[in-house]
């Protein structure tokens, strides 16, 4: 007999169900937070989203950005110093 709290499924599915708001909220950033982190204007962030150069998710009418995706984008677009 299953306990009432047992949802079945894989451990990954169960972990997703038990993720706290603070865990997921810490992973999402607002336009203002991304702009501050990248030292850009909010208008510049909106422009990059519109041009599909910056990945974002709409939550209702608001844009949110995954912290790790922005960090990965910074690494992928790093410019190495060239030889003179």
HELIX and SHEET records of a PDB file:
HELIX    1   1 UNK A   11  UNK A   18  1                                   8    
HELIX    2   2 UNK A   21  UNK A   27  1                                   7    
HELIX    3   3 UNK A   31  UNK A   38  1                                   8    
HELIX    4   4 UNK A   42  UNK A   50  1                                   9    
HELIX    5   5 UNK A   67  UNK A   76  1                                  10    
SHEET    1   A 3 UNK A  28  UNK A  29  0                                        
SHEET    2   A 3 UNK A  62  UNK A  66 -1                                        
SHEET    3   A 3 UNK A  57  UNK A  59 -1                                        
END                                                                             
